[in-house]
């Protein structure tokens, strides 16, 4: 399984989760775990996803999120889970 961590942050608005989940579904990326909260009007979401089913590679998935970043005016970061885990083992 090829996992990644996706974080989404920015001003809260209607439909953020739906739009991000739809884009990931279009890319055949499976959401394994999700947590979201709103802090002082700022939306924050963390997702662990499985990239194994996607025909797109990591860089293509990251590029495919750019139009959504622009539309939502939010920060959307995607990081390989193996790299994330290695960084936090040190």
C-alpha positions in Angstrom: 0.0 0.0 0.0 1.3 3.4 -0.9 0.1 5.9 1.7 0.2 9.7 1.8 -0.7 12.3 4.3 -2.8 15.2 3.0 -3.3 18.4 5.0 -5.9 21.1 4.0 -5.9 24.5 5.8 -7.5 27.8 5.2 -10.6 29.9 5.8 -13.7 27.8 6.4 -16.2 27.6 3.6 -19.0 25.3 2.6 -18.1 22.2 0.6 -14.4 21.8 1.3 -14.5 18.2 2.4 -16.8 17.3 -0.5 -14.6 19.0 -3.1 -11.4 17.4 -1.8 -13.0 14.0 -1.5 -14.4 14.2 -5.0 -11.1 15.2 -6.5 -9.4 12.3 -4.7 -12.1 9.9 -5.9 -11.7 11.1 -9.5 -8.0 10.2 -9.1 -9.0 6.8 -7.6 -7.3 7.7 -4.3 -8.9 6.0 -1.3 -9.3 7.9 2.0 -8.3 5.7 4.9 -8.6 8.1 7.8 -9.8 11.7 8.1 -9.9 14.3 10.9 -11.1 17.8 10.5 -11.8 20.8 12.8 -12.5 24.5 12.6 -10.3 26.7 14.8 -11.3 30.4 15.0 -12.8 30.3 11.5 -9.9 28.4 10.0 -10.6 24.9 8.5 -8.0 22.2 9.2 -8.2 18.7 7.8 -5.7 15.8 7.9 -6.2 12.7 5.7 -4.3 9.5 5.3 -4.9 8.2 1.8 -4.0 5.1 -0.2 -2.5 6.0 -3.6 -2.1 2.3 -4.7 -5.3 2.3 -6.8 -4.5 5.5 -8.7 -3.1 5.3 -12.3 -1.4 8.6 -11.5 1.9 8.8 -9.7 2.6 10.9 -6.7 3.6 14.0 -8.6 0.6 13.8 -11.0 -1.7 13.6 -8.0 0.0 16.6 -6.4 -0.4 18.6 -9.7 -4.0 17.5 -10.0 -4.7 19.2 -6.6 -3.5 22.6 -7.9 -6.8 23.7 -9.5 -8.5 22.9 -6.2 -6.0 24.9 -4.2 -6.7 27.8 -6.5 -10.5 27.4 -6.4 -10.7 27.0 -2.6 -7.8 29.4 -1.9 -6.4 26.9 0.6 -3.2 25.2 1.4 -3.3 21.6 0.3 -0.1 19.6 1.0 0.5 16.0 0.2 3.4 14.1 1.6 4.5 10.5 1.2 3.7 8.6 4.4 7.1 6.8 4.4 8.9 10.1 4.4 6.6 11.6 7.0 7.2 8.5 9.3 11.0 8.6 8.7 11.1 12.4 9.7 9.4 11.7 12.9 11.5 8.7 14.0 14.6 10.8 14.3 
